[in-house]
């Protein structure tokens, strides 16, 4: 089972292209194993600022799976 994780990276208005490329390369190099479907989206406006949203799917950890499976039984009866 996979869970969607969304990371947001600040994108200043007047950031040099080389600095942005370095940020993206560092982020790519530190992604966890098993990551797939990486997407980049520019969000925001001139009033509140801009953010570069990077989202990706990664496998659940064993701890997350154990917690979710513990409550999945209760959710079936609540529906």
DRENDO-1510 file (C-alpha; in Angstrom, 1 decimal, always signed):
<recs>
REC; n; res; u; v; w
REC; 1; UNK; +0.0; +0.0; +0.0 .
REC; 2; UNK; +1.3; +3.5; -0.8 .
REC; 3; UNK; +0.6; +6.9; +0.8 .
REC; 4; UNK; +0.8; +10.2; -0.9 .
REC; 5; UNK; +3.4; +12.5; +0.7 .
REC; 6; UNK; +3.6; +16.2; -0.3 .
REC; 7; UNK; +6.7; +18.3; +0.2 .
REC; 8; UNK; +6.6; +22.0; -0.4 .
REC; 9; UNK; +9.7; +23.9; -1.3 .
REC; 10; UNK; +9.8; +27.7; -1.0 .
REC; 11; UNK; +10.5; +29.5; -4.3 .
REC; 12; UNK; +11.5; +33.1; -3.8 .
REC; 13; UNK; +10.4; +35.6; -6.5 .
REC; 14; UNK; +13.9; +36.5; -7.7 .
REC; 15; UNK; +15.8; +33.2; -7.1 .
REC; 16; UNK; +18.5; +32.5; -9.7 .
REC; 17; UNK; +18.0; +29.5; -11.9 .
REC; 18; UNK; +21.2; +27.8; -10.7 .
REC; 19; UNK; +20.0; +28.0; -7.1 .
REC; 20; UNK; +16.7; +26.4; -8.0 .
REC; 21; UNK; +18.4; +23.6; -9.9 .
REC; 22; UNK; +20.7; +22.9; -6.9 .
REC; 23; UNK; +17.6; +22.8; -4.6 .
REC; 24; UNK; +15.8; +20.4; -6.8 .
REC; 25; UNK; +18.9; +18.1; -7.3 .
REC; 26; UNK; +19.4; +18.0; -3.5 .
REC; 27; UNK; +15.7; +17.1; -3.0 .
REC; 28; UNK; +15.9; +14.4; -5.7 .
REC; 29; UNK; +19.1; +12.9; -4.1 .
REC; 30; UNK; +17.4; +12.6; -0.7 .
REC; 31; UNK; +14.1; +11.0; -1.7 .
REC; 32; UNK; +13.4; +7.8; +0.2 .
REC; 33; UNK; +13.7; +4.4; -1.5 .
REC; 34; UNK; +10.7; +3.1; -3.4 .
REC; 35; UNK; +9.5; +6.6; -4.5 .
REC; 36; UNK; +7.5; +6.9; -7.7 .
REC; 37; UNK; +5.3; +9.3; -9.5 .
REC; 38; UNK; +7.2; +12.5; -8.6 .
REC; 39; UNK; +5.3; +15.6; -9.7 .
REC; 40; UNK; +6.2; +19.3; -9.6 .
REC; 41; UNK; +3.6; +22.1; -9.5 .
REC; 42; UNK; +4.0; +25.8; -9.1 .
REC; 43; UNK; +1.5; +27.3; -6.6 .
REC; 44; UNK; +0.7; +30.7; -5.2 .
REC; 45; UNK; +0.6; +34.2; -6.5 .
REC; 46; UNK; +2.4; +37.6; -6.3 .
REC; 47; UNK; +0.6; +38.7; -3.1 .
REC; 48; UNK; +1.1; +35.6; -0.9 .
REC; 49; UNK; +4.3; +34.3; -2.6 .
REC; 50; UNK; +5.0; +31.3; -4.7 .
REC; 51; UNK; +5.7; +27.8; -3.7 .
REC; 52; UNK; +7.0; +24.9; -5.7 .
REC; 53; UNK; +5.0; +21.8; -4.6 .
REC; 54; UNK; +6.7; +18.5; -5.1 .
REC; 55; UNK; +4.6; +15.4; -4.4 .
REC; 56; UNK; +5.4; +11.7; -4.6 .
REC; 57; UNK; +4.1; +8.3; -3.7 .
REC; 58; UNK; +6.2; +6.2; -1.3 .
REC; 59; UNK; +5.5; +2.8; +0.3 .
REC; 60; UNK; +4.1; +2.8; +3.8 .
REC; 61; UNK; +6.4; +2.0; +6.6 .
REC; 62; UNK; +5.7; -1.1; +8.7 .
REC; 63; UNK; +4.6; +1.1; +11.6 .
REC; 64; UNK; +2.1; +3.0; +9.4 .
REC; 65; UNK; +0.7; -0.2; +8.0 .
REC; 66; UNK; +0.3; -1.7; +11.5 .
REC; 67; UNK; -1.6; +1.4; +12.7 .
REC; 68; UNK; -3.8; +1.6; +9.7 .
REC; 69; UNK; -4.7; -2.1; +9.8 .
REC; 70; UNK; -5.6; -1.8; +13.5 .
REC; 71; UNK; -8.2; +0.8; +12.7 .
REC; 72; UNK; -9.3; -0.5; +9.3 .
REC; 73; UNK; -11.5; -3.1; +11.0 .
REC; 74; UNK; -13.3; -0.4; +13.0 .
REC; 75; UNK; -13.8; +1.8; +9.9 .
REC; 76; UNK; -15.6; -1.1; +8.1 .
REC; 77; UNK; -18.3; -1.2; +10.8 .
REC; 78; UNK; -18.7; +2.5; +11.0 .
REC; 79; UNK; -19.7; +2.8; +7.3 .
</recs>
